[in-house]
Each structure stands twice: as C-alpha cells, then as structure tokens.
C-alpha cells in the first residue's frame, strides 16, 4: 500500500505512540481493501486474524506491499 508522505508520517507517529507495528497496520488495511469490493467476503476475518497473530517488524520507510 502506497501512502502519501504526510499519511505515512502520521501512521508512524501513531504506531510509535501506541506501540503497534506500522507494517502490521498497513497489511491489515491492504487486506481489508482486497476484500472490500468482493461480493462475498468469506475469509476476511481469518485473514485479519492471521495478520494479527503474526509478528511484523517496525515500519521503516515506504514499502510496496
């Protein structure tokens, strides 16, 4: 997910403030976006749970994921 610089900076600040991995948040957003326009969202909760249970490194810059 490609964020504008201001959004990326805000995400990093909020993630630092709350002790959350920005990479994990980006992956969650990407997954929700993938399921957003499907007729049936079967599997979205399982996919989100998998992301939440996975360790992600801290976000350190712009990534294409």
SULTAWO-V179303 format. One record per run of one state. SS is the DSSP state (2 for helix, 1 for strand, 0 for the rest). FROM is the first residue (numbers start at 1). LEN is the number of residues. Records with the same first field share a line. If there is no record, write none. Layout:
# SULTAWO-V179303
SS=FROM-LEN  FROM-LEN
This chain:
# SULTAWO-V179303
0=1-4  19-3  37-7  53-13
2=5-14  22-15  44-9
